[in-house]
Amino acid sequence: MSSGERRAFGARVADLRKQKGMTQGDLAAAIGRTASWLSQVERGIQPVNRLDVLRLLADGLGVPLQVLQPDAPPPAEAGEMTEPETNDLDQARLVLSGHPALDVLLNPSTNFQPDALPGLCAAVDNVWGLAHRAQFAELSAAIGPLVPRLELSARTAAPEQQRDIHALLARTYQALAAAFVRQNEADAAWVAADRAIREAELAGEPLGVFAGIYRLCHAFVRLKHLDQAEHAATTAVNVLQQHVETHDPTPEHLSVLGSLHLMLALVHARAGERSFARQEIDAARSIGRRLGQDRNDFNLEFGPTNVEIHAISTAVDLGDAGEALDIAKGLRAEGLSSERQARLLMDVGRAHVQRRQYADALDCLLRAEALAPEMIRTHAASRAAVRDLVLVAGRSASDDLRALAERTDSLA
């Protein structure tokens, strides 16, 4: 947007808000942003270039998207038949529905076989492998029998084995929470993260509780409950930071603390709070340097490389595409999971969209899809980027772009 376009757009938002009888605080709360961010939009200081943010504003104002952006893609024609959106985690949602081991409540037993423990460990490792590769359909199929089996084992094992089983349940529910967030199933992610926190405490793993809070905060962010995400993450950071300063921390302590700082960076970025977001990125960088290597404690993949991937994502969320592309230069993520590598490419693609470098954007999105096709085809941010490319290209859209838009259901 040019400065004149920003001012005109901001005035349009302010007029619509006033017509609805809303204060800046009312509208900001409705869309999960801060009043200061909205004030900058209405004054023409903060540009709104992304289609997903435009949709967010339109929904908050209760008006069609075209009222805010006349050249936005039109809604589907009335009565037009559309395919229902698939969700590869439907079976996993069923696992969260109801009590997982009702039969044991009526017929208590202690018939768990200790030699089953290695097989359960391998099954949980497999679930996390599927989560890191964003293979959600396979993950859902594996979760279906695994969670009831673990929950049953936790209730039938001898006391000396129960902690190990609770630890496996915590890891499994964390994997579920991560997967649900990536498929925009935030309500299910909330339930899974809450169960992960409880299981980690039962296992006597305090750091597992903090890792569960990290997953819980991701669900809050997806639900646009930024105040809850900030409260939960800040409380965890304060307690863990005090422990790190007064004890000799392990690498696991540093990994979890650094990940929580990255979570706060995400929260502040989504709220449009640049200075706070950058402070949290700097705090995570400092911890990454102290850690000195990329690790995967509690499947958080925290380390210097992942900090920079988050820094790129944060910059894109704040509309600072040039900063994001500068950070990405020379960054190598081959040692991380395919999901993290795809996330990096997706965010670099989003940055190219903001800079109107559309060929580079499409190239990044296609390469990300090759690494983690399910994530790119279902992630809200990647689909929004594809929609933006289609909107700009119009009738001149390339065959590759149209095919990607069809695979991500981004044509409408």
Residue pairs with C-beta under 8 A, 6 or more apart in sequence:
1 9
1 47
1 48
1 49
3 44
6 44
6 45
6 46
6 47
7 43
7 44
8 44
9 41
9 44
9 48
9 68
10 41
10 42
10 43
10 44
10 45
11 42
11 44
12 67
12 68
13 38
13 41
13 42
13 57
13 61
13 68
14 42
16 61
16 63
16 67
16 68
17 23
17 24
17 26
17 27
17 42
17 61
20 61
20 62
22 30
22 61
24 35
24 38
24 39
24 42
25 35
27 38
27 60
27 61
28 34
28 35
28 37
28 38
30 60
31 56
31 57
31 59
31 60
31 224
32 56
32 224
32 225
32 226
32 270
32 271
33 270
33 271
33 272
34 271
34 272
34 273
36 272
36 273
37 46
37 271
37 272
37 273
40 46
40 272
41 48
41 57
46 272
46 319
47 319
48 54
48 57
49 319
49 354
50 319
50 354
50 384
50 388
51 72
51 384
51 387
51 388
51 391
52 380
52 381
52 384
54 65
54 68
54 69
54 72
55 65
57 68
58 64
58 65
58 67
58 68
61 67
61 68
64 75
65 72
65 73
65 75
66 72
66 74
71 391
72 391
73 387
73 390
73 391
73 412
75 412
76 82
76 412
82 412
83 409
85 409
87 93
87 183
87 185
88 136
88 137
88 139
88 140
88 183
88 374
88 378
89 136
89 139
89 140
89 179
89 180
89 183
89 185
89 188
90 140
91 140
91 141
91 143
91 144
92 139
92 140
92 143
92 144
92 176
92 179
92 180
92 188
93 185
93 188
94 144
95 143
95 144
95 147
95 148
95 176
96 176
96 188
96 191
96 192
96 195
99 105
100 147
100 148
100 151
100 152
101 148
101 151
101 152
101 154
101 155
104 152
104 155
104 156
108 155
109 156
110 156
110 157
110 158
111 156
112 153
112 156
112 157
112 158
112 161
114 157
114 158
114 161
116 153
117 161
117 164
117 165
120 146
120 149
120 150
120 153
120 165
120 168
121 168
123 142
123 146
124 146
124 150
124 168
124 171
124 172
124 175
126 142
127 139
127 142
127 143
127 146
127 172
127 175
128 171
128 175
128 299
130 136
130 138
130 139
130 142
131 139
131 175
131 178
131 179
131 299
131 339
132 299
132 301
132 337
132 338
132 339
132 340
133 337
133 338
133 339
133 372
134 182
134 338
134 339
134 342
134 372
134 373
134 374
134 375
135 374
136 179
136 182
136 183
136 374
136 378
137 374
139 175
139 179
143 172
143 176
146 172
147 169
147 172
147 176
150 165
150 168
150 169
150 172
151 169
153 165
154 162
154 165
154 166
154 169
157 165
162 202
163 202
163 203
163 204
164 203
166 199
166 200
166 202
166 203
167 199
167 200
167 203
167 205
167 208
169 195
169 196
169 199
169 203
170 196
170 197
170 199
170 200
170 203
170 205
170 208
170 212
171 196
171 208
171 298
171 299
172 196
173 192
173 193
173 195
173 196
173 199
173 212
174 192
174 193
174 196
174 211
174 212
174 215
174 298
174 299
175 299
176 188
176 189
176 192
176 196
177 189
177 190
177 192
177 193
177 196
177 212
177 215
177 216
177 218
177 219
178 189
178 215
178 218
178 299
180 186
180 188
180 189
180 192
180 219
181 189
181 215
181 218
181 219
181 222
182 339
182 375
182 378
182 379
183 378
184 222
184 378
184 379
184 380
186 219
186 220
186 222
186 223
187 219
187 223
189 215
189 218
189 219
189 222
190 216
190 219
190 220
190 223
192 215
193 212
193 213
193 215
193 216
193 218
193 219
194 212
194 216
196 208
196 211
196 212
196 215
197 209
197 212
197 213
197 216
199 208
200 206
200 207
200 208
200 209
200 211
200 212
201 208
201 209
207 252
207 253
207 256
207 297
207 298
208 298
210 236
210 240
210 256
210 260
211 256
211 259
211 298
211 299
211 300
213 232
213 233
213 236
213 260
214 233
214 236
214 256
214 259
214 260
214 263
214 300
216 232
217 229
217 232
217 233
217 260
217 263
217 267
218 229
218 263
220 226
220 228
220 229
220 232
221 229
221 266
221 267
221 270
226 267
226 270
226 271
229 263
229 267
230 264
230 267
230 268
233 260
233 263
233 264
233 267
234 264
236 260
237 257
237 260
237 261
237 264
240 253
240 256
240 257
240 260
241 257
243 249
243 253
244 253
244 254
244 257
247 253
249 257
251 291
251 295
251 297
252 297
252 298
254 287
254 290
254 291
254 302
255 291
255 295
255 297
255 298
255 300
255 302
255 303
256 297
256 298
256 300
256 302
257 287
258 283
258 284
258 287
258 288
258 291
258 302
258 307
259 284
259 300
259 302
261 280
261 281
261 283
261 284
261 287
262 280
262 281
262 284
262 302
262 306
262 307
262 310
264 276
264 280
265 277
265 278
265 280
265 281
265 284
265 310
265 311
265 314
266 277
266 310
266 313
266 314
266 317
268 274
268 276
268 277
268 280
269 277
269 313
269 314
269 317
269 318
270 317
272 318
274 318
274 320
277 314
277 317
277 318
278 314
281 307
281 310
281 311
281 314
284 307
284 310
285 304
285 307
285 311
288 302
288 303
288 304
288 306
288 307
289 304
291 302
291 303
291 304
292 304
293 303
293 304
294 301
294 302
294 303
294 304
294 305
294 306
294 335
294 336
295 301
295 302
295 303
296 302
301 336
301 337
301 340
305 331
305 332
305 333
305 335
305 336
306 336
306 340
308 327
308 328
308 331
309 331
309 333
309 336
309 340
309 343
309 344
309 347
311 324
311 327
312 324
312 327
312 328
312 331
312 344
312 347
312 348
312 351
313 324
313 343
313 347
315 321
315 323
315 324
315 327
315 351
316 324
316 347
316 350
316 351
316 354
319 354
321 350
321 351
321 352
321 354
321 355
322 355
324 347
324 348
324 350
324 351
325 348
325 351
325 352
325 355
328 344
328 348
328 351
331 344
333 340
333 341
333 344
334 341
338 371
338 372
339 371
339 372
339 375
341 368
341 371
341 372
342 368
342 369
342 371
342 372
342 375
342 376
343 368
343 372
343 375
345 364
345 365
345 367
345 368
345 371
346 364
346 365
346 368
346 375
346 376
346 379
346 381
346 382
346 385
347 381
348 364
349 360
349 361
349 362
349 363
349 364
349 365
349 368
349 382
349 385
350 361
350 381
350 382
350 385
352 358
352 360
352 361
352 364
353 361
353 385
353 388
353 389
356 392
358 389
358 392
358 393
361 385
361 389
362 389
362 398
362 400
362 401
362 404
365 376
365 382
365 385
365 386
365 389
365 404
366 400
366 404
368 375
368 376
368 382
369 376
369 377
369 404
369 407
373 407
375 382
376 382
376 408
377 383
377 407
377 408
377 409
378 408
382 408
383 408
383 409
383 410
386 401
386 404
386 405
386 408
386 410
387 405
387 410
389 397
389 401
389 405
390 397
390 401
390 402
390 405
390 410
390 411
393 401
397 405
402 411
404 410
405 411
